[in-house]
Every structure is written in C-alpha cells, then in structure tokens.
C-alpha cells in the first residue's frame, strides 16, 4: 500500500470505515506506479548491532539465545550449525572477507548467511500479530493476502532488505525479530522518519549477521556504534551478489 503504515488500530478502523482507497505498491515506469527505489521508505542513520546463529548472549533472558529465532525453533539446525567458530563450547563470531564472499569459514550454511532482524515479530507478539494485516505494506499482495490469521506464516520472514553504510550496499533476508522490542510498527513501516522504540544496545534498530557485518564494513565484529540506512525491497529488485548464493525459503517452524 502506498500510504504510510505507522497506523494505530483505531486509525486503521477509521480508514476502513471511511472506505479510503489504497492502491497496492507496484514497480515499473507506468503511470501511477512507483520506481523500485521509492516504493518503500528509507530508514536512515540507524544503529545496527551484530548477532549470529548459535550465539548465546544472555542465557537468563527469554530472547538471549540465537539457537532459535522468533520464526524457527530449530534455527541452529536449520542453518547448519554455529555461524562462526566454536571456542570451548561457545559459538563465537569471526571476521569475514570479500575473497570468501563473506561466508563462514568453519561451516557450510544451509540457509542464507546474509540475514537480519527487525523489531516486529508478526507471529508471536500478540499485538504485532493483531495489526500485521493493516501495517505491513505487502499484506494484500498475492501470496500474502488472506494469511493474517495463520500463525504458521510470517509476512516478514525471508523478506529482503537493502542496507547501506557509506558507499557500501548489501542485501539480506529477515530471519528473526528484535532487538529489544517486537511490535514497533511506527519505526519499521512508517515513512515519517520514526526512530526505533528500543533503548537497549545504544538504541539499535536492527541486528545483522556476520556476513552483512563484513559486507557493510562494520568497525567492530560485535559493536553497537555502526550506523546504517535500510529499506525493504521486493524479490525482483534484489541484484546479483553473494546474498543470492543461498536463498532461505523455509517458513515458520515451531516445535
């Protein structure tokens, strides 16, 4: 939908009752269509931290382990193991290089190593689940329409995101939710420059994988000072690159 998506439930209801028309987003150059680069808003100067499959950053926190994700209870197994190196039984991150396509050095991933999260869990968070059909721009598009009550289906998992830092541009797929907040529709979907509601980790608005960390040229392997800009992109607008060597298609799986 071409309208701003930072709507409260009451605002959504008012729009529906008023019968306001909203044309679906589309790409291309025909009259009334939006260029691919302008279809989704940019979110600029956002703090990004790094996380990785197999990381346990707080064993006492409900979301402190990356052995599972918001959308996959078996994420470690689905991915193929620790996305880094195991040191004394602990899964640690590692530096990635362009010569190795930013891939992990100690394992062969079964899913896309270019992954990220955003603070909107459209399956497990009750509020996010209740409003997802209204705030997610592609909710009415083919393949998504009519799935709003299906908890085995996420509108966000596997969605592509374009991320830039300086003169670098990389692409990744959403595979988890966070950091810190799980129903931040005002930030994730708005076009009015809303900042992340999360106040932890220096106010981070997304986490990126080690592959994206390297691709974007982050200053630290697991810092909280790198800033990026990002926007959603449709599948057909993702350019060739190492992020397309393995594309994740698995939907929600919870045990």
NORJOVEN-V72536 format. One record per run of one state. SS is the DSSP state (@ for helix, = for strand, . for the rest). FROM is the first residue (numbers start at 1). TO is the last residue. If there is no record, write none. Layout:
ss = (SS & SS)
from = (FROM & FROM)
to = (TO & TO)
This chain:
ss = (. & @ & . & @ & . & = & . & = & . & = & . & = & . & @ & . & = & . & = & . & @ & . & = & . & = & . & @ & . & = & . & = & . & = & . & @ & . & @ & . & = & . & @ & . & = & . & @ & . & @ & . & = & .)
from = (1 & 9 & 19 & 36 & 40 & 43 & 51 & 56 & 57 & 65 & 66 & 72 & 73 & 75 & 80 & 85 & 88 & 90 & 93 & 98 & 101 & 115 & 119 & 120 & 121 & 126 & 136 & 160 & 166 & 168 & 178 & 183 & 184 & 185 & 190 & 201 & 204 & 206 & 209 & 210 & 217 & 227 & 234 & 235 & 238 & 242 & 245 & 253 & 254)
to = (8 & 18 & 35 & 39 & 42 & 50 & 55 & 56 & 64 & 65 & 71 & 72 & 74 & 79 & 84 & 87 & 89 & 92 & 97 & 100 & 114 & 118 & 119 & 120 & 125 & 135 & 159 & 165 & 167 & 177 & 182 & 183 & 184 & 189 & 200 & 203 & 205 & 208 & 209 & 216 & 226 & 233 & 234 & 237 & 241 & 244 & 252 & 253 & 255)
